[in-house]
Amino acid sequence: MFKKSTSTIEAGSFVKCDHANFLILAGLGKIEFENENIFVISPNAPLAKAMNGKIKENPFFSTGRKWLSKKYIDKQDFRKGMK
């Protein structure tokens, strides 16, 4: 399923932003993992579309606010962490 690694944010990425954490996968809502809230959002969500193609420290605008991705894990690295 996950075959390529990417240097940009896209579907399947985990993104840690200055205001919240996101997993771009499916619209499942908020989950808690290791005492942190993670919003699992659809790749079609406006916020995911605003993040798409961005790189770390590249600001983007959505929901009336400026966001900054501080860290992200692409599909390939996320899959490795699940093993």
Backbone as JSON, one array per atom type, in Angstrom:
{
  "sequence": "MFKKSTSTIEAGSFVKCDHANFLILAGLGKIEFENENIFVISPNAPLAKAMNGKIKENPFFSTGRKWLSKKYIDKQDFRKGMK",
  "N": [[0.83, -1.2, 0.0], [1.79, 1.39, 0.95], [4.23, 2.73, -0.87], [6.07, 4.65, -1.79], [8.44, 7.09, -0.68], [8.3, 10.44, 0.41], [9.13, 13.92, 0.22], [7.39, 15.83, 0.85], [4.29, 16.92, 2.34], [1.51, 14.81, 2.21], [-1.35, 12.68, 1.46], [-1.55, 10.22, 3.94], [0.47, 11.13, 5.53], [1.81, 12.01, 8.76], [1.43, 14.9, 10.58], [2.88, 17.32, 12.56], [1.92, 20.22, 13.83], [2.16, 23.74, 14.75], [-0.17, 24.33, 16.15], [-1.66, 21.96, 16.4], [-1.87, 18.33, 15.98], [-1.86, 16.17, 13.15], [-3.13, 13.44, 11.23], [-3.2, 12.51, 8.03], [-5.46, 10.76, 6.57], [-8.1, 9.41, 6.89], [-11.35, 10.63, 7.5], [-11.7, 10.51, 10.6], [-11.78, 11.9, 12.95], [-10.94, 13.18, 16.24], [-8.34, 11.58, 18.04], [-6.67, 10.11, 20.87], [-3.31, 9.63, 21.55], [-0.62, 8.39, 23.25], [-0.88, 10.42, 25.22], [-1.32, 12.67, 23.64], [-3.32, 14.69, 21.51], [-4.55, 13.79, 18.36], [-5.66, 14.68, 15.24], [-7.41, 12.94, 12.97], [-7.7, 13.27, 9.69], [-9.46, 13.61, 6.56], [-7.98, 13.33, 3.3], [-9.33, 15.0, 1.62], [-10.26, 17.07, 3.13], [-10.48, 20.58, 3.84], [-8.28, 21.62, 5.36], [-6.33, 19.61, 5.06], [-5.97, 19.77, 2.31], [-4.82, 22.29, 2.19], [-2.37, 21.77, 3.4], [-1.21, 19.96, 1.68], [1.53, 19.07, -0.3], [3.26, 20.79, 0.97], [6.32, 21.52, 2.8], [8.39, 20.82, 5.71], [8.34, 23.43, 8.1], [7.16, 25.19, 6.34], [4.85, 27.59, 5.96], [1.23, 27.55, 5.94], [-2.14, 28.45, 5.09], [-5.3, 28.17, 6.53], [-8.66, 27.75, 7.63], [-8.88, 30.39, 8.55], [-6.5, 30.95, 9.86], [-2.93, 31.06, 10.32], [-0.78, 28.37, 9.8], [1.93, 26.29, 10.81], [4.0, 23.74, 9.87], [5.79, 21.79, 11.97], [7.01, 19.37, 12.15], [6.98, 16.35, 10.31], [5.92, 13.08, 9.38], [6.42, 11.01, 6.76], [4.58, 8.77, 4.55], [6.11, 6.39, 4.18], [7.95, 6.32, 6.36], [6.1, 6.37, 8.44], [4.84, 3.92, 8.12], [6.99, 2.18, 8.68], [7.28, 2.7, 11.38], [5.03, 1.48, 12.38], [5.53, -1.19, 12.44]],
  "CA": [[0.0, 0.0, 0.0], [2.69, 2.53, 0.98], [5.38, 2.32, -1.66], [7.08, 5.67, -2.02], [8.73, 8.07, 0.34], [8.16, 11.77, -0.17], [9.66, 15.0, 1.05], [6.3, 16.78, 1.05], [3.11, 16.43, 3.03], [0.46, 14.28, 1.32], [-2.18, 11.67, 2.11], [-0.76, 9.22, 4.64], [1.48, 11.78, 6.37], [1.52, 12.52, 10.1], [1.95, 16.27, 10.6], [2.86, 18.01, 13.86], [1.9, 21.67, 13.58], [2.28, 24.58, 15.93], [-1.45, 24.39, 16.87], [-2.29, 20.65, 16.56], [-1.26, 17.21, 15.27], [-2.8, 15.62, 12.17], [-2.82, 12.28, 10.41], [-4.03, 12.67, 6.83], [-5.77, 9.38, 6.23], [-9.54, 9.26, 6.73], [-12.03, 11.54, 8.42], [-12.12, 9.78, 11.8], [-11.91, 12.81, 14.07], [-9.85, 13.29, 17.22], [-7.96, 10.42, 18.84], [-5.58, 10.4, 21.79], [-2.24, 8.65, 21.47], [0.49, 8.77, 24.12], [-1.25, 11.69, 25.87], [-1.42, 13.78, 22.69], [-4.46, 14.64, 20.61], [-4.24, 13.72, 16.94], [-6.85, 14.79, 14.43], [-7.3, 12.11, 11.77], [-8.52, 14.0, 8.72], [-9.52, 13.13, 5.18], [-7.17, 14.09, 2.34], [-10.22, 15.96, 0.96], [-10.61, 18.14, 4.06], [-9.8, 21.84, 3.47], [-6.98, 21.75, 6.03], [-5.4, 18.67, 4.39], [-5.66, 20.35, 0.99], [-3.9, 23.42, 2.41], [-1.07, 21.2, 3.75], [-0.72, 19.11, 0.61], [2.68, 19.57, -1.06], [4.13, 21.64, 1.8], [7.45, 20.89, 3.47], [8.57, 21.26, 7.1], [8.56, 24.87, 8.32], [6.54, 25.94, 5.26], [3.53, 27.98, 6.47], [0.06, 27.46, 5.08], [-3.28, 29.14, 5.66], [-6.59, 27.48, 6.47], [-9.58, 28.06, 8.72], [-8.65, 31.74, 9.05], [-5.29, 31.08, 10.66], [-1.66, 30.63, 9.73], [-0.28, 27.14, 10.4], [3.32, 25.98, 10.49], [4.31, 22.34, 10.16], [7.07, 21.73, 12.68], [7.57, 18.05, 11.92], [6.03, 15.43, 9.73], [6.39, 11.75, 9.06], [5.77, 10.63, 5.51], [3.96, 7.45, 4.52], [7.1, 5.33, 4.31], [8.43, 6.3, 7.74], [4.96, 6.02, 9.31], [4.66, 2.47, 7.98], [8.09, 1.54, 9.41], [7.0, 2.84, 12.8], [3.92, 0.62, 12.75], [5.97, -2.6, 12.5]],
  "C": [[0.87, 1.26, 0.0], [3.97, 2.14, 0.27], [6.45, 3.4, -1.79], [7.25, 6.58, -0.82], [8.68, 9.45, -0.33], [8.74, 12.82, 0.76], [8.6, 16.07, 1.3], [5.13, 16.11, 1.76], [2.08, 15.99, 1.99], [-0.37, 13.28, 2.11], [-1.29, 10.59, 2.7], [0.28, 9.81, 5.57], [0.92, 12.09, 7.76], [2.19, 13.88, 10.18], [1.78, 16.88, 11.99], [2.98, 19.49, 13.57], [2.03, 22.44, 14.88], [0.99, 24.61, 16.76], [-2.06, 23.01, 17.15], [-1.49, 19.6, 15.78], [-2.3, 16.58, 14.35], [-2.24, 14.36, 11.52], [-3.76, 12.37, 9.22], [-4.28, 11.28, 6.27], [-7.24, 9.17, 5.91], [-10.2, 10.16, 7.78], [-12.57, 10.83, 9.65], [-12.28, 10.67, 13.02], [-10.71, 12.76, 15.0], [-9.62, 11.96, 17.93], [-6.87, 10.86, 19.79], [-4.58, 9.26, 21.7], [-1.06, 9.17, 22.28], [0.3, 10.18, 24.69], [-1.23, 12.9, 24.94], [-2.65, 13.59, 21.83], [-3.96, 14.65, 19.17], [-5.56, 13.78, 16.2], [-6.62, 14.0, 13.14], [-8.27, 12.7, 10.76], [-8.43, 13.38, 7.33], [-8.59, 13.95, 4.3], [-8.0, 15.15, 1.61], [-10.64, 17.12, 1.86], [-9.87, 19.42, 3.66], [-8.43, 22.01, 4.1], [-5.94, 20.82, 5.39], [-5.01, 19.2, 3.02], [-4.68, 21.51, 1.11], [-2.48, 22.92, 2.73], [-0.42, 20.47, 2.58], [0.42, 19.78, -0.17], [3.62, 20.45, -0.27], [5.28, 20.82, 2.37], [7.54, 21.43, 4.88], [8.93, 22.75, 7.14], [7.98, 25.75, 7.21], [5.13, 26.32, 5.71], [2.43, 27.79, 5.43], [-1.11, 28.08, 5.82], [-4.54, 28.32, 5.46], [-7.37, 27.83, 7.71], [-9.3, 29.41, 9.37], [-7.41, 31.91, 9.9], [-4.07, 30.6, 9.88], [-1.17, 29.41, 10.51], [1.17, 26.96, 9.98], [3.58, 24.52, 10.85], [5.71, 22.27, 10.76], [7.78, 20.4, 12.41], [6.52, 17.24, 11.18], [6.71, 14.11, 9.43], [5.67, 11.32, 7.8], [5.27, 9.18, 5.58], [4.95, 6.33, 4.8], [7.59, 5.21, 5.75], [7.32, 5.92, 8.71], [4.75, 4.51, 9.29], [5.76, 1.72, 8.75], [7.82, 1.58, 10.91], [5.88, 1.95, 13.29], [4.33, -0.85, 12.88], [6.53, -2.95, 13.86]]
}
